[in-house]
Amino acid sequence: MIPIRTRVTARSTVEYRDWPKSDTEICLFVLSGTCVVLSRDYEPLVLEPGDSVYYDASSEHCWTSVGEKDAEVMWIMSA
């Protein structure tokens, strides 16, 4: 497992040249701000501080922030 703390600066999916995908699983936990998890296979999921989601990252996905503040997230990727 690889834990990573990230600031989500994107406000729109157009800020991603390519949506990432990998052969891993991801657990995402929102520390502050509002984060939207988008996937080619699922409806967008809005997460607030304290919310989390676990998903298969083999589908193309990306994250965006909502509002003026960047979302801060902790995510854990399987190795």
N, C-alpha and C positions, 0 to 999 in steps of 0.2 A: 504494500500500500504506500502511496506517495501523497502526503498532504501538501497543499499549496494554498496560500492566501493571495487573493487577487482583487484588484479594483476593476470593476466593469465600467469602462468609459464609453462604450458604444451606446448610442441612443436609437439606432435603427439597424436593420439587417443589411442595408446597403453599405454599411461601413465594413462589412466582411467581404473580402474578395472571394474567398471560398469558405464554406461552412465546414468545420472540422468533423472528423469521424475517426474512430480508432477501434481496435479490438479489445477495449477495456470496458469497465463499468465505472460509473462516477457517482459519488455521493456529494451533493452540493448543499451547503448550509449558509444562509444569509446572515451576516453579522450586522449590517446596517444598510439603509436605503431599500429600494424596491428593485427586484431583479425579475426579468421575464426570461424563462427558458423556452426556446423555440426549437422545434424538431421538424424534419420533413415528414415524420410519421404520426405526430401527435398534435393536438391543439396546444396553443401557447399556454404556459402555466405561470401565473404571477405569484411571486414569493416575497413576503415581507420579513423583517428581522425575526429570527427565531424559527422560520420555516425551513424545511429541507425537502430534498427529493433525491431519489436513487434511480438511476436509469442506465440502460445499455447504450454505450456511446458508439455502437457500430452504425447507427443511423446519423446522417448529417444533422448537426445541431449548433446553436449559438446562444449567447446570452446578451441581453441588453438591459440598460438601466432606465428607470422611469423617473422623471422629475429632475430637479436641478442638481441634486447630489448624486455622485457616483455610488453604485452599490458596492459594498465590500463583502466578499464571499470567501469561505473556506471550502475547498473541494478536495476530495480524496479520490485518487484514481488507483484502480487495481494495477498491479505490476505484471 
